[in-house]
């Protein structure tokens, strides 16, 4: 829901960018919460494909996806 702009059941009409998802994933990774980190990084990668102009380098996202798979 959060990625689609919904918080506590209220729709705010704004969605998260690939960069937003990447940063959330990075924070989970830095907290050693690899299960959630991979979910956010995969969402960032998916959103990158939908963005007309990339908000985060795909290589950065893929690097974290690779790191998470080591754990």
C-alpha positions as CSV (number, residue, x, y, z in Angstrom):
1,X,0.0,0.0,0.0
2,X,2.8,2.4,0.9
3,X,4.3,2.2,-2.5
4,X,1.0,3.3,-4.0
5,X,0.6,6.3,-1.7
6,X,-1.7,4.6,0.8
7,X,-1.0,5.0,4.5
8,X,-3.3,3.8,7.2
9,X,-6.0,3.2,4.7
10,X,-5.9,6.7,3.3
11,X,-4.8,7.3,-0.3
12,X,-2.6,10.4,-0.7
13,X,-2.4,10.2,-4.5
14,X,1.4,10.1,-4.5
15,X,3.4,7.0,-5.2
16,X,7.0,6.1,-4.2
17,X,9.7,6.5,-6.8
18,X,12.4,3.8,-7.5
19,X,14.8,6.0,-5.5
20,X,12.4,6.1,-2.5
21,X,12.1,2.3,-2.6
22,X,15.9,2.0,-2.9
23,X,16.5,4.2,0.1
24,X,14.0,2.2,2.2
25,X,15.8,-1.0,1.1
26,X,19.1,0.5,1.9
27,X,18.0,1.3,5.4
28,X,16.7,-2.2,6.0
29,X,20.0,-3.6,4.6
30,X,22.0,-1.3,7.0
31,X,19.9,-2.6,9.9
32,X,20.6,-6.2,8.8
33,X,17.0,-6.7,7.9
34,X,17.8,-8.5,4.7
35,X,14.3,-10.0,4.2
36,X,12.7,-6.6,3.9
37,X,15.8,-5.1,2.1
38,X,15.3,-7.5,-0.8
39,X,11.6,-6.7,-1.1
40,X,12.3,-3.0,-1.3
41,X,15.2,-3.4,-3.8
42,X,13.1,-5.6,-6.0
43,X,10.3,-3.0,-5.9
44,X,12.9,-0.3,-6.8
45,X,14.1,-2.4,-9.8
46,X,10.5,-2.9,-10.9
47,X,9.7,0.9,-10.7
48,X,12.9,1.7,-12.6
49,X,11.5,-0.1,-15.5
50,X,8.4,2.1,-15.3
51,X,10.1,5.5,-14.9
52,X,10.6,7.6,-17.9
53,X,13.8,9.0,-16.3
54,X,15.7,6.8,-13.7
55,X,15.7,8.2,-10.2
56,X,18.5,5.8,-9.1
57,X,21.1,4.0,-11.1
58,X,20.0,0.4,-11.9
59,X,23.5,-0.8,-11.0
60,X,23.1,0.5,-7.4
61,X,19.9,-1.4,-7.0
62,X,21.3,-4.6,-8.5
63,X,24.4,-4.3,-6.3
64,X,22.2,-4.4,-3.2
65,X,20.1,-7.3,-4.6
66,X,23.4,-9.2,-5.1
67,X,24.6,-8.3,-1.6
68,X,21.3,-9.4,0.1
69,X,21.5,-12.8,-1.7
70,X,24.8,-13.5,0.1
71,X,22.9,-13.6,3.4
